[in-house]
Amino acid sequence: MDLKLPRILVLNRYKIRNAGNEERLAELCKSVTELDLAENALDNWKEILKIAGQLPRLEFFNLSSNPLHLATPLATPLATTSSLVNMENIQRLVLNNTKLHWESIHSLLTVMQRLKELHLSLNEFSSVSSGDCTHDNLKLLQFNNNQVKEWEDVKKLGAMFPGLETLILMANPISRLGASPGEAFPNLKVVCLSETLVESWDELDKLNEFPSLKEALVKGIPLLCVTGKGDKAEKQIRQLAVARLGKLESLNRSVITEPEREQAERLFIRKFRHSDVRPARYDELIAKHGHIQELAKVDLTPRTTFNCKITYDDSSYDIIVNVKDNVRQLNKQIRAIVGLPTNKFRTYFSSTDPTHLNNNEWLRYPNRFLHNYKIGDGDIFDIGPA
């Protein structure tokens, strides 16, 4: 029977250590385009190259969480090895959590000239080793959860991959972007700095120096952390970031609309109008919007006190009523004015609002709060016998 494995083949956690019978492998896997060998026991590049060499259509290769740090680093060049011909077709290579050596990465790249995506996360890299060649076809580099601190190392990635469009640096301990950080990334459209250590606006402003940047992800950086401060604080910090980063079309996976941008930029102008030290972006926005007027100060706090009248025994008295009080507290106020014990009179409420439904209403419930009666200026409390 002619057995043929599916185009997408996933073999995770099978303790695979070697290629086995190469002829049988080639026969079974001739149609495989995506091979996932994550979390196996591959620790020898010779065996890995044997596997890849028997898959003529291989485009995606995942070797994550294999102990490649135990393998002898690959030498350069590799292109002279006949079994590597098929590896030229690989477009996506995943090497997360393998702790492999930079020497091996450069060797693989000399063969995989069509590579478009490279995943090197969780490898504990504290620095970047430059290779001798550039790889123009690579568009996406996933480099999160490493230990790189210096932007000079990040710039080496740009030098190796000048066509890079997406760079994921999440959870690297980067705090500064250095001088001219965008020079090494002429084509970069998306950058992720989430959970890095960027903590100053001056550093975040440097994203404006990336000539092609359209989208940034900066969640969880100290500068923008407003955890526990509420939705209003989160909105305000986003507005400041939107105003400062004028080239962006998307921030933290949320599209920046034109109304949002204009509102953010106007807020930014108002915020720094009276500051002694203003960001460079301020003058750019003044040139764009002009010197905008201050917002009118509107107090939307609900009123709690009203000027009302008491009528008793053909006399009228002025009283200030606090609607946070209850009926019992109001009657104590009235007692001091009319000179009667509270058990000797009843209080009737009449509103000057013609839409009020219960005029001349007896305030019979001592614990009921006055705001329930919709009291307003000029309303009358008529005092009658109990």
C-alpha angles and dihedrals in degrees: 000000000000102000117193125181121226123270091250112050122186118187106166123166098005094128090240111180105165144019098252119199105005096200092052090045091053091048095050098040103041091115098042114119099165122044122182114190097160120153098019131123101260108146102150123078091204090064093044092052090049090055095048091043092063095053107079094181099044112141102154124045123178118190098160119153095014114132095250091151085076092056121095105255115259117254124231129269106038098164093094091067110098094213090063096067092095092051090070088078095059111116101170123043123181118196101159119156095003098116088216124168124262088235090064092048092054091047092053092047092057087063101036099063091153093057112135102171129038124182116198103157127143094020098124092237109171093178140017123243113212119227128217094244136057123225110210097179097062109107104167129043120182107198103153128142097027127124102248112140105168125074089213087072091049089053088058088062089054091050091052094045108033093166093056113141102171125039121180113196098159117158097009112134093246114148102163133041094203127211120334094351095174097057092087093050109056094156102036111132102166129037128177117203096158115147092010120127100256105144107161133072090223090064095045090049088064089076084079087070093067103098098210103028115137105157135037132183113201105155118150098017115140093242094061100033110130098155111162094009096101139245093293093059091046091052093048094050090050090050091053091050092048091050093050097045101058098170097056122108094183134028122192092347092306119114114237107229122205093248090051092049094049093048091048093049093049090049089051092053092050092047094055100031093104098030120120091216117043129186117248088247090067094072091046091054093045088055089051102042105017124222100323123203124259115260115257112254108240120183108213094175109129115248116250102182130058136182109241141162135243118207118197132157094347091310130110127211133186118237135178109221122203109206090205087071124084129232093267091056091048092052090052088054091050092047090060090053103043097032097233129126111251091244091059099061144043126218120223121193124215122180125212087216107101091209092061109116103204110047117171088024117172110235093222101156111079095194097049114112117239095231087074089069094059092233118194140177113296096021117144133230110199115202117214135169119283 
